[in-house]
Amino acid sequence: MTRVDADTVTLDVNGTTAGDTGTVTVEVTHDLENVAPNDGVTVTIDDAGGTDATAITPTFDITSPANANDDAVVYEADGETDVSLIYSGQAFNATTLQPNTEYQLRSVDETSGDDITSSTFENDYTTNADGELVEISSEGLETGDYFISGPGVTDTTNNTLEIVEQQFSAEFADDSVDNEGETTTDLEIDGNRDGYEVIVESEELDYDDDELDDIFGDSFTVREDDEEFIIEGVEDGDFEVDFADVDEGQYNFTFEVVDTGVTSDASINVADVGEGEADLDESSVSANQGGIATFTVTMNDAAEGGDATVLVGDIEEDGYQANVSVTDGNDDGEVTFSFNTYTAGLNSTDKTVVTLAGDSDDTDDEVELTNPASEDYERLGDILDTGDYLVSVGVGDNESVADNPDNVGTLIVNERTAPEQTLWRTSQTTYDNVEDAIADDDVDEQQAILDAIENDQVVQTDSVAIADGPRDDILVHQVSAAGGLQGLIENASASGDSTTVAFYEATQQDNGFGDDEQALNVVFEEENPGANQDPTTLDLSEAFTDASDAANSMTVVYDESSEQYFVFVDTAALEANGFEDGDDVNVDISVQDQRLLDIDEDADADERADEFQTASANFSVEDAEFDFDTNADDEVEAVAGEDATVSGTTNVAPGTEFTLRVQSTGDTEPRFIETQTVTVQADGTFNGSYDLSDNAAGDTFEASTQQAAVSVSADGVLVESISTETPATGTATATASDDGTETATATATATATATEADDSTPTATEADDGGDEETSTSTPGFGAVLAVIALMGAALLALRRDN
């Protein structure tokens, strides 16, 4: 029989014979909820009725269950579970503790390994029925490590929670912002925490003012709570805020983190800006018929950084109107665009009328023709007529700008003129420099050409030199574009094509009659083919397989300021097509486009040929030649010393670079080989200087050209001195007669002195009736006759300038 009374269990045990043994198993279950590990429990067994029974008093140790976890405390904060870090000011909760039990919050002073060896009491708390310590405030606690101490919790670092200071700042990227136009700026938030809530307060705005939502609502989720304006999901970064339509004034904001109380102040000034307006940089813009007109639209105040409308023409007055929308994408208050008078009025869904130009090219600016299919965009069968066109500009849509423009201007379309052609030539070196300038966005290729002209590296010509190698002259065609060529050429190419490609494509474009007649035609033709022989010809439209092939032999540059095209053609292409030494060549650049020339569409081949406009020029082809300056014995003379100079003349283009070498011959000692890169000058001369100070007069050498159009050589000798020539001298006088006509009188005296080693100075003079003196010389240069002519020219020029 078993009887249980309170904490006593009575068990009856019956035996038959004294001394009998047996085993009695008693299982005792006891509530040890309030007993901590390492406490002891004693259980006593008494003899209640027999004399031979033995009483024992065993002691049992209380230990944690085998699956117990020392990390018994789970901390919660800000809606997250099992956190190990909170920010000072946040409230937190400790869970998985014993219910209705008192615990302590202690700060960690010292640790050893995982054990906390020293700590300080901070506060005590009692858990609820679920074993939770709810809403423990970290306010007032210093940063550091804390833990909950009490029943069932070990004092180890696994049960600690770290409290840190929240770093938080909020400021505006700009000190001021406009309330119209450019109305946005950034709120820059910086800190060490993500995903929290911030109360936004302003001295100037109530929490429920719509302006707060307008300012912050695009970047944050906002809510109004207990008379507070709160932005949610705050994290580090730059967030756009918008002050559109906010009253002008200074606005002071305080940003306070909801659960930590950390604050940051920021201020911004809102400027009252009007709607703004648009204008034209130049009120009057002109272009030749078929050419390109360039407009620069300026925008101020709210319009800056925004959109404007330009109306080119008025449909009622001009029979044509292009509605152009421009966007100031780079916020500089300007948009520059080109207007193609050649394509104006064509089917604009297929043809480009407006493109970005000038400083707006390759920027975020935008330009668009917005009415290509609208009834207010007149499609023109013929090219846009000459005359004055009203240009209206403003901020607003097409209708509002037409009715009430901010400003107006004028587009003047002038009568076009026939193109003109001038021939120049240059070297491969200059050609390469121009191509490098085209490839480099930071270098102006037009300026590279003008600099080459100024430095006599590009010169007008009536001849070109060709060679068997790759160093032929470069022929340069200067073609005036005043006849509206630019619009035609740009229309022939795709957006982004180079000028070279556009020019070539124009030679491939049908002129509008469908009879294989090109809109632009460039033809080279031999003029002296000889009896019963066909002339050699080269048609650029047929000479190349495609634009890429054409670009290997020609480069085209357009100079907008002078409306000139410079067409560089490698004369190797002429040589490859049969042109040779002695050929006289005519080159025609012919404009044949029906739309540009406004040719009657019913005209027959002969009639329209009469309307074509052709610019012609002529030149001769010569084999490249180099000649050294030599003495009567056909020897090159150079003065022995540190400046031994070898010179000569050539018919290749100025600016051509090649190597000039001198190499010792015969018994010359010491031996030498010297080279120098030399450049052909504008007058066809070249020279190179060498340090031959270790050699003496009488030593011999060979002078030769290397890496030149042709290789030539000549024997040379070092001398003590070379004959020199005194240049022509003279005077020029100019008088004006009583009737206002100019009379020029030129008196010139030319003398030459030959100096020999013995310092004697023989001179030879010849007098004529005019008293002039002339000295004969074998040295290249102007003679006395040329000097007289030059002096007369100078006198006449002086008279022109004086009058």
LINURPE-V210878 format. One record per pair of residues at least 24 apart in sequence whose ideal C-beta (glycine too) atoms are under 8 Angstrom apart, sorted by sequence separation. I is the first residue (numbers start at 0). J is the second residue. If there is no record, write none. Layout:
I	J
I	J
This chain:
37	61
71	95
72	96
101	125
102	126
121	145
166	190
217	241
245	269
247	271
275	299
276	300
303	327
319	343
335	359
347	371
348	372
387	411
388	412
589	613
625	649
637	661
654	678
655	679
669	693
746	770
747	771
748	772
749	773
750	774
751	775
36	61
37	62
71	96
100	125
137	162
165	190
166	191
167	192
215	240
242	267
246	271
275	300
277	302
302	327
319	344
333	358
334	359
335	360
346	371
386	411
387	412
588	613
589	614
624	649
654	679
669	694
725	750
746	771
749	774
751	776
35	61
36	62
99	125
100	126
165	191
166	192
214	240
274	300
275	301
276	302
304	330
333	359
386	412
425	451
587	613
588	614
623	649
624	650
625	651
653	679
659	685
661	687
668	694
691	717
725	751
34	61
36	63
99	126
165	192
200	227
214	241
242	269
273	300
274	301
275	302
303	330
307	334
311	338
331	358
370	397
385	412
429	456
491	518
587	614
588	615
623	650
652	679
653	680
667	694
724	751
725	752
98	126
99	127
118	146
163	191
169	197
200	228
213	241
214	242
229	257
272	300
273	301
274	302
275	303
304	332
369	397
384	412
385	413
428	456
429	457
491	519
587	615
623	651
651	679
653	681
657	685
659	687
661	689
724	752
97	126
98	127
99	128
186	215
198	227
199	228
272	301
296	325
298	327
303	332
335	364
347	376
383	412
385	414
423	452
586	615
621	650
671	700
723	752
724	753
31	61
96	126
98	128
100	130
102	132
118	148
198	228
199	229
213	243
275	305
277	307
323	353
329	359
334	364
336	366
426	456
542	572
585	615
586	616
649	679
653	683
661	691
668	698
723	753
98	129
104	135
115	146
198	229
199	230
213	244
214	245
277	308
321	352
334	365
425	456
487	518
488	519
585	616
586	617
663	694
667	698
674	705
722	753
723	754
98	130
186	218
197	229
213	245
277	309
311	343
321	353
334	366
346	378
425	457
487	519
585	617
586	618
667	699
722	754
18	51
97	130
196	229
197	230
299	332
329	362
344	377
345	378
424	457
425	458
506	539
507	540
584	617
650	683
665	698
667	700
722	755
749	782
17	51
96	130
106	140
196	230
298	332
328	362
329	363
344	378
345	379
423	457
424	458
506	540
542	576
583	617
584	618
649	683
665	699
720	754
749	783
94	129
95	130
96	131
106	141
196	231
210	245
297	332
298	333
328	363
329	364
344	379
423	458
484	519
537	572
583	618
584	619
648	683
663	698
664	699
720	755
94	130
96	132
107	143
118	154
196	232
197	233
297	333
298	334
328	364
343	379
423	459
424	460
503	539
537	573
583	619
584	620
648	684
649	685
663	699
664	700
720	756
747	783
94	131
106	143
107	144
196	233
296	333
327	364
328	365
422	459
423	460
582	619
583	620
647	684
648	685
663	700
664	701
719	756
749	786
9	47
93	131
94	132
106	144
107	145
194	232
195	233
295	333
296	334
326	364
344	382
421	459
422	460
424	462
581	619
582	620
646	684
647	685
662	700
749	787
92	131
93	132
106	145
107	146
115	154
194	233
195	234
295	334
296	335
325	364
326	365
344	383
422	461
424	463
537	576
581	620
646	685
647	686
661	700
662	701
747	786
92	132
105	145
114	154
115	155
193	233
194	234
295	335
296	336
325	365
326	366
343	383
503	543
536	576
580	620
581	621
646	686
661	701
747	787
92	133
104	145
105	146
114	155
115	156
193	234
294	335
324	365
325	366
341	382
535	576
537	578
579	620
580	621
645	686
646	687
661	702
662	703
92	134
93	135
104	146
105	147
113	155
114	156
192	234
193	235
293	335
294	336
324	366
340	382
341	383
427	469
504	546
535	577
578	620
580	622
644	686
645	687
660	702
745	787
92	135
104	147
105	148
113	156
293	336
294	337
323	366
324	367
340	383
427	470
430	473
503	546
535	578
644	687
645	688
659	702
660	703
747	790
90	134
91	135
103	147
104	148
113	157
115	159
293	337
294	338
323	367
427	471
429	473
644	688
645	689
659	703
660	704
90	135
102	147
103	148
188	233
190	235
203	248
292	337
293	338
323	368
324	369
521	566
643	688
644	689
659	704
660	705
745	790
90	136
91	137
102	148
103	149
110	156
188	234
189	235
203	249
204	250
291	337
292	338
322	368
323	369
426	472
427	473
500	546
503	549
642	688
643	689
658	704
659	705
745	791
90	137
102	149
188	235
203	250
291	338
321	368
322	369
425	472
426	473
499	546
503	550
535	582
573	620
643	690
657	704
658	705
89	137
101	149
102	150
188	236
203	251
291	339
292	340
322	370
424	472
425	473
642	690
643	691
657	705
658	706
743	791
88	137
100	149
107	156
187	236
188	237
201	250
202	251
291	340
321	370
424	473
500	549
641	690
657	706
658	707
725	774
745	794
87	137
88	138
100	150
102	152
187	237
188	238
201	251
290	340
320	370
424	474
425	475
496	546
499	549
500	550
503	553
523	573
570	620
641	691
657	707
664	714
744	794
86	137
87	138
96	147
186	237
201	252
289	340
290	341
322	373
423	474
424	475
499	550
640	691
641	692
657	708
743	794
85	137
97	149
107	159
185	237
186	238
200	252
201	253
286	338
288	340
289	341
422	474
423	475
503	555
637	689
639	691
640	692
655	707
724	776
743	795
87	140
96	149
97	150
185	238
186	239
199	252
200	253
280	333
322	375
422	475
423	476
497	550
502	555
523	576
525	578
639	692
655	708
93	147
96	150
97	151
185	239
186	240
199	253
286	340
322	376
422	476
423	477
499	553
501	555
527	581
637	691
661	715
724	778
726	780
727	781
741	795
87	142
96	151
184	239
185	240
199	254
200	255
320	375
321	376
421	476
422	477
499	554
523	578
527	582
639	694
723	778
726	781
727	782
743	798
96	152
183	239
184	240
198	254
320	376
420	476
421	477
499	555
527	583
639	695
651	707
722	778
724	780
727	783
183	240
197	254
198	255
319	376
320	377
420	477
498	555
525	582
526	583
639	696
645	702
651	708
729	786
741	798
183	241
184	242
197	255
198	256
319	377
420	478
497	555
498	556
525	583
526	584
727	785
729	787
182	241
183	242
197	256
198	257
318	377
419	478
420	479
498	557
525	584
526	585
639	698
727	786
731	790
182	242
183	243
196	256
197	257
319	379
418	478
419	479
437	497
524	584
726	786
730	790
731	791
182	243
195	256
196	257
314	375
418	479
523	584
524	585
729	790
733	794
741	802
182	244
195	257
196	258
295	357
314	376
418	480
502	564
523	585
524	586
731	793
732	794
733	795
195	258
293	356
314	377
416	479
418	481
523	586
524	587
637	700
731	794
735	798
33	97
178	242
179	243
195	259
293	357
319	383
418	482
502	566
522	586
733	797
32	97
172	237
177	242
178	243
179	244
416	481
417	482
521	586
522	587
635	700
733	798
176	242
178	244
415	481
416	482
418	484
498	564
521	587
731	797
178	245
415	482
520	587
521	588
522	589
635	702
178	246
415	483
520	588
521	589
91	160
171	240
178	247
317	386
319	388
519	588
520	589
519	589
645	715
317	388
519	590
520	591
317	389
338	410
340	412
485	557
518	590
519	591
316	389
518	591
519	592
72	146
517	591
518	592
643	717
72	147
85	160
87	162
313	388
322	397
516	591
627	702
83	159
84	160
85	161
86	162
87	163
312	388
313	389
83	160
84	161
85	162
86	163
87	164
88	165
311	388
312	389
480	557
485	562
518	595
82	160
83	161
84	162
85	163
86	164
87	165
312	390
313	391
635	713
637	715
639	717
84	163
86	165
186	265
310	389
311	390
625	704
634	713
635	714
636	715
637	716
638	717
639	718
71	151
72	152
310	390
484	564
633	713
634	714
635	715
636	716
637	717
638	718
639	719
71	152
309	390
310	391
481	562
510	591
511	592
512	593
633	714
634	715
635	716
636	717
637	718
638	719
71	153
309	391
310	392
480	562
510	592
511	593
625	707
634	716
636	718
638	720
169	252
184	267
309	392
479	562
480	563
510	593
511	594
625	708
638	721
69	153
308	392
479	563
480	564
508	592
623	707
625	709
627	711
629	713
169	254
307	392
308	393
478	563
623	708
624	709
626	711
636	721
69	155
72	158
74	160
307	393
308	394
477	563
478	564
623	709
625	711
627	713
70	157
71	158
167	254
307	394
308	395
310	397
477	564
478	565
511	598
622	709
69	157
70	158
306	394
308	396
313	401
476	564
477	565
478	566
512	600
627	715
69	158
167	256
305	394
308	397
476	565
511	600
310	400
475	565
476	566
514	604
165	256
176	267
178	269
310	401
475	566
516	607
526	617
167	259
175	267
176	268
177	269
178	270
180	272
302	394
308	400
475	567
476	568
170	263
174	267
175	268
176	269
177	270
178	271
179	272
289	382
301	394
474	567
475	568
165	259
167	261
169	263
171	265
173	267
174	268
175	269
176	270
178	272
179	273
288	382
310	404
473	567
474	568
166	261
167	262
168	263
170	265
171	266
175	270
177	272
179	274
180	275
288	383
473	568
474	569
512	607
684	779
165	261
167	263
169	265
171	267
179	275
288	384
294	390
296	392
298	394
473	569
474	570
288	385
473	570
312	410
471	569
472	570
311	410
471	570
474	573
471	571
469	571
471	574
487	590
465	570
487	592
86	192
284	390
464	570
465	571
484	590
463	570
448	556
465	573
482	590
487	595
449	558
465	574
486	595
448	558
463	573
476	586
478	588
279	390
445	556
444	556
445	557
476	588
483	595
279	392
445	558
465	578
482	595
278	392
445	559
465	579
35	150
277	392
445	560
465	580
35	151
277	393
33	150
276	393
277	394
437	554
448	565
77	195
276	394
292	410
275	394
437	556
180	300
181	301
274	394
292	412
434	554
179	300
180	301
433	554
138	260
179	301
180	302
181	303
177	300
180	303
181	304
433	556
177	301
180	304
282	406
284	408
286	410
288	412
430	554
180	305
282	407
283	408
284	409
285	410
286	411
287	412
288	413
290	415
282	408
283	409
284	410
285	411
286	412
287	413
288	414
289	415
278	405
279	406
281	408
282	409
284	411
285	412
286	413
287	414
288	415
277	405
278	406
283	411
285	413
287	415
276	405
277	406
279	408
287	416
276	406
482	612
648	779
433	567
479	614
478	614
430	567
351	489
351	490
430	569
350	490
354	494
476	616
341	483
425	567
427	569
340	483
351	494
342	486
474	618
341	486
340	486
341	487
631	777
339	486
341	489
342	490
181	330
341	490
339	489
339	490
472	623
628	779
471	623
470	623
463	618
465	620
461	617
462	618
463	619
465	621
466	622
461	618
462	619
463	620
464	621
465	622
466	623
460	618
461	619
462	620
463	621
464	622
465	623
462	621
464	623
464	624
422	586
420	586
88	256
90	258
420	588
89	258
88	258
89	259
418	588
88	259
86	258
87	259
88	260
418	590
86	259
88	261
417	590
86	261
472	651
473	652
415	595
472	652
77	258
470	651
472	655
464	649
466	651
470	655
464	650
464	651
470	657
462	650
464	652
463	652
290	480
290	481
460	652
289	482
290	483
287	481
289	483
290	484
291	485
418	612
420	614
422	616
458	652
287	482
288	483
289	484
290	485
291	486
417	612
419	614
420	615
421	616
422	617
458	653
287	483
289	485
290	486
417	613
418	614
420	616
422	618
457	653
286	483
289	486
417	614
456	653
457	654
289	487
291	489
455	653
456	654
455	654
454	654
451	654
382	594
381	594
382	595
382	597
381	597
458	681
426	651
429	654
455	680
426	652
428	654
455	681
425	652
426	653
428	655
424	652
425	653
426	654
427	655
428	656
425	654
426	655
426	656
470	706
470	707
471	708
470	708
468	708
468	709
466	708
467	709
466	709
464	708
428	678
341	594
426	679
341	595
293	559
290	562
287	562
289	594
289	595
288	595
